[in-house]
Amino acid sequence: MIIPPFAGVTLIEYRDHLELTPYQWIREFIGLGRFKADEVGPQPAEQSYPLFNAVMGTEEIWVVVHWQRSEDGTEEVLNAIYLDPEATEAAARKEYDGMVEFANLNKGELEALSNFFEASEEDLAYVEGRFPGVSRGPPDSGSIDDRDVYQARLKVLAGLQPKTVALIQKAELSEDPQERERIEREAVHAYFAEMAPLWTEDLVLEWQRKNPVGTEWLCEFGRVLQEPERRLDPINEELALNWLRRKYNLLTAEELSDAILIATGQRVMPGTLKKRRERLGLTTKRLPGPRPRSEQ
């Protein structure tokens, strides 16, 4: 949800957390050039320097770089390819074209690409981080499964940010745009208060300077600071976040128990897991009992 009164701020519902994020444009660049290896490669303090220096030395090499520049002027290198000293310009241009092609893939194409190999959590996180969904309420896919997972995810996140989640859900039900906007502003105040234990004093003061909050939420901020740090239940979190992603909805009760053990290191009996997923509103596609012989 974009919060108009808070310049440059948006409350984003990511897959596994809520986050207050600066809202600004980002431009991406891909460049090709020839440089001295010791001027552009890893520096002596970096772990990869000895091997890089042994191979490249002070030779001139082709370098392909993908980087981004934010509205505030900050820059970040996303990927860099250092070709060996013997590489030709044709080889460098081939790497450049490949990087441009990869950078232009949309989310669907990246997700399809991950189906051709065993995508790691890091690979999947890259796709989600490159195309973060700025969500305004339940998914509009029309899928009952997607909506169930969305609601389950909010129930789990409420363990960490109960008032923020309650206000998000309240905003979803409002049909009056102005009323919804007011509730969304309150959700940002709640987020500020409930994240208090994780913020440094400097960050809190900076937030208050740019986004003044009302007395009610300042009091809430102080109250939360006095409480023990909230933590998410790892079993519920795993169920809600990965119910569809890891195809838990297709497993038998016993298989789900084994999968949760692998994912969290905690053994939960099938009957207990059934109660947990039902409280979260997650429905399975499997009938009770062992997997039929035809599927084994």
C-alpha positions in Angstrom: 0.0 0.0 0.0 1.4 3.4 -0.9 0.9 5.9 1.9 0.5 9.4 0.4 1.2 11.5 3.6 4.6 9.8 4.1 6.7 11.0 1.2 8.8 8.3 -0.4 7.5 5.5 1.9 5.5 2.4 1.1 4.4 -0.5 3.3 5.0 -3.6 1.2 3.5 -7.1 1.9 6.3 -9.4 0.8 5.8 -13.2 0.8 7.3 -13.7 4.2 7.2 -10.3 6.0 5.9 -6.7 6.0 8.4 -4.0 5.3 8.4 -0.2 5.3 10.5 0.7 2.3 11.7 3.8 0.5 9.7 4.3 -2.6 11.9 5.6 -5.5 12.8 4.9 -9.0 15.7 2.6 -9.9 17.5 2.5 -13.2 19.5 -0.5 -14.3 22.6 -0.4 -16.5 24.8 -2.9 -18.3 28.2 -1.9 -19.5 31.1 -3.5 -21.3 34.7 -2.2 -21.2 38.4 -3.1 -21.0 40.3 -2.3 -17.8 43.4 -3.2 -15.8 42.4 -6.3 -13.7 44.0 -4.9 -10.5 41.9 -1.7 -10.9 38.5 -3.3 -11.2 38.6 -6.7 -9.7 38.6 -7.9 -6.0 40.9 -5.9 -3.8 43.6 -7.3 -1.4 41.2 -7.3 1.6 38.6 -9.5 -0.2 38.6 -13.3 0.2 38.6 -13.9 -3.6 41.6 -11.6 -4.3 44.5 -14.2 -4.1 42.9 -16.5 -6.8 41.8 -13.6 -9.0 45.2 -11.9 -8.8 47.0 -15.2 -9.6 45.0 -15.6 -12.8 44.5 -12.0 -13.9 47.5 -10.1 -12.4 47.8 -6.6 -13.9 46.6 -7.7 -17.4 44.0 -5.8 -19.3 40.7 -7.7 -19.3 37.2 -7.4 -20.6 34.6 -6.7 -17.9 30.8 -6.8 -18.2 28.9 -5.2 -15.3 25.2 -5.0 -14.4 24.5 -2.3 -11.8 21.6 -0.1 -10.6 21.3 3.5 -9.7 18.6 4.8 -7.2 16.9 8.1 -7.2 19.0 9.2 -4.3 22.1 8.7 -6.3 23.3 5.5 -4.6 24.6 2.7 -6.9 24.9 -1.1 -6.4 26.6 -3.7 -8.5 24.3 -6.6 -9.2 26.6 -8.8 -11.3 30.1 -8.5 -12.7 31.9 -10.9 -15.2 35.7 -10.7 -15.5 36.9 -12.4 -18.7 40.4 -13.9 -18.7 43.2 -12.0 -20.4 43.0 -14.2 -23.5 39.3 -13.5 -24.2 38.4 -11.8 -27.4 36.1 -8.8 -27.9 33.7 -11.2 -29.6 33.6 -13.4 -26.5 33.1 -10.3 -24.3 30.2 -9.0 -26.5 28.6 -12.5 -26.2 28.7 -12.3 -22.4 27.3 -8.7 -22.6 24.4 -9.8 -24.9 23.6 -12.7 -22.5 23.5 -10.4 -19.5 21.2 -8.0 -21.3 18.9 -10.9 -22.3 18.8 -12.2 -18.7 18.1 -8.7 -17.3 15.1 -8.3 -19.6 13.4 -11.6 -18.5 10.1 -11.0 -16.8 9.0 -12.7 -13.6 7.1 -15.5 -15.4 10.1 -16.2 -17.6 12.5 -16.4 -14.6 10.1 -18.7 -12.8 9.8 -20.9 -15.9 13.6 -21.0 -16.1 13.9 -22.2 -12.5 11.9 -25.3 -13.5 14.7 -26.6 -15.7 17.0 -27.2 -12.7 16.7 -27.6 -8.9 16.3 -24.0 -7.9 17.7 -23.2 -4.5 16.2 -20.9 -1.9 18.6 -18.2 -3.1 17.5 -18.6 -6.7 13.8 -18.2 -5.7 14.6 -15.3 -3.4 16.3 -13.6 -6.3 13.1 -13.8 -8.4 11.0 -12.5 -5.6 13.4 -9.7 -4.7 13.7 -8.6 -8.4 9.9 -8.4 -8.7 8.6 -7.6 -5.3 4.8 -7.7 -5.2 3.4 -4.5 -3.8 0.2 -5.9 -2.5 -3.0 -4.1 -1.8 -5.0 -6.9 -0.2 -5.7 -10.4 -1.3 -4.4 -11.7 -4.6 -6.7 -11.0 -7.5 -5.9 -14.3 -9.3 -9.3 -15.7 -8.4 -7.6 -18.8 -6.9 -9.1 -20.0 -3.6 -5.7 -21.6 -2.7 -3.9 -18.3 -3.3 -6.4 -16.4 -1.1 -6.2 -19.0 1.6 -2.4 -18.8 1.7 -2.6 -15.0 1.8 -5.0 -15.1 4.8 -2.8 -17.8 6.5 0.3 -15.6 6.0 -1.4 -12.6 7.7 -2.4 -14.8 10.6 1.2 -15.9 11.0 2.6 -12.4 10.7 0.1 -11.2 13.3 2.3 -13.0 15.8 4.9 -10.4 15.2 2.8 -7.4 14.2 -0.7 -7.9 15.4 -2.0 -4.3 15.2 -0.4 -3.7 11.8 -2.1 -6.9 10.4 -5.4 -6.1 12.0 -5.4 -2.7 10.3 -4.4 -4.1 6.9 -7.4 -6.5 7.2 -9.7 -3.7 8.2 -8.5 -1.6 5.3 -9.4 -4.5 2.9 -13.0 -4.4 4.1 -13.4 -0.7 3.6 -15.3 0.4 0.5 -14.8 4.1 1.1 -11.5 5.2 -0.5 -10.9 8.0 2.0 -11.7 5.8 5.0 -9.3 3.1 3.5 -6.6 5.7 3.2 -7.0 6.7 6.8 -6.8 3.1 8.0 -3.7 2.5 5.9 -2.0 5.5 7.5 -2.8 4.0 10.9 -1.2 0.7 9.7 2.0 2.6 9.1 1.9 4.1 12.6 1.3 0.6 14.0 4.2 -0.8 12.0 6.4 1.9 13.4 5.4 1.0 17.0 5.6 -2.8 16.6 9.0 -2.8 15.0 10.5 -0.8 17.8 12.7 -3.5 19.3 14.5 -4.0 16.0 15.3 -0.4 15.3 18.4 1.6 16.4 17.9 4.9 18.3 19.2 6.8 15.3 16.7 5.1 12.9 13.8 5.9 15.3 14.8 9.6 15.5 15.1 9.8 11.7 11.7 8.2 11.3 10.1 10.6 13.7 11.7 13.6 12.0 10.4 12.6 8.5 7.1 10.9 9.5 5.7 12.4 12.8 3.3 10.0 14.5 0.5 10.8 16.9 0.7 10.5 20.7 -1.3 7.3 20.7 1.3 5.5 18.6 4.3 7.0 20.5 2.8 5.5 23.7 2.4 2.2 21.9 6.0 2.4 20.8 7.1 2.8 24.4 4.9 0.0 25.6 6.3 -2.4 22.9 9.9 -1.5 23.9 9.2 -2.9 27.4 7.9 -6.2 26.2 9.9 -9.3 25.3 10.8 -9.5 21.6 8.1 -11.2 19.6 9.0 -14.2 17.4 7.1 -16.1 14.8 6.1 -19.7 15.4 8.5 -21.6 13.0 6.0 -24.4 12.3 3.1 -22.1 11.4 5.5 -19.9 9.4 6.7 -22.8 7.3 3.1 -24.0 6.7 1.8 -20.6 5.6 4.7 -19.4 3.5 5.4 -22.7 1.7 2.0 -24.4 1.6 1.8 -24.1 -2.2 5.4 -23.2 -3.0 6.7 -26.6 -1.7 3.5 -28.4 -2.6 2.6 -29.3 1.0 -1.0 -29.3 0.0 -0.4 -32.4 -2.1 1.2 -34.5 0.7 -0.3 -37.1 3.0 -0.4 -36.3 6.7 2.6 -38.5 7.4 4.6 -37.0 4.5 3.8 -33.5 5.7 5.1 -34.4 9.1 8.4 -35.6 7.6 8.6 -32.5 5.4 8.1 -30.1 8.3 10.8 -32.0 10.3 13.3 -31.5 7.4 12.4 -27.8 7.0 12.3 -26.8 10.7 14.2 -29.5 12.6 11.1 -30.0 14.7 8.9 -33.2 14.7 5.2 -32.5 14.8 2.8 -35.4 14.8 0.3 -35.6 11.8 -2.7 -35.0 14.0 -1.2 -31.9 15.5 -0.2 -30.5 12.1 -3.8 -31.1 10.9 -5.1 -28.9 13.7 -2.5 -26.2 13.0 -3.2 -26.0 9.2 -7.0 -25.9 9.9 -6.5 -23.0 12.3 -4.6 -21.2 9.5 -7.3 -22.0 7.0 -5.1 -24.2 4.8 -6.9 -27.0 3.0 -5.1 -30.1 1.7 -5.7 -31.9 -1.6 -5.0 -35.2 -0.1 -7.5 -37.6 1.5 -6.6 -39.1 5.0 -4.5 -42.2 5.0 -1.4 -43.4 3.2 -0.6 -42.6 -0.4 -2.4 -45.0 -2.8 -0.2 -47.9 -4.2 -0.6 -46.5 -7.7 1.2 -43.3 -6.7 4.1 -45.0 -4.8 
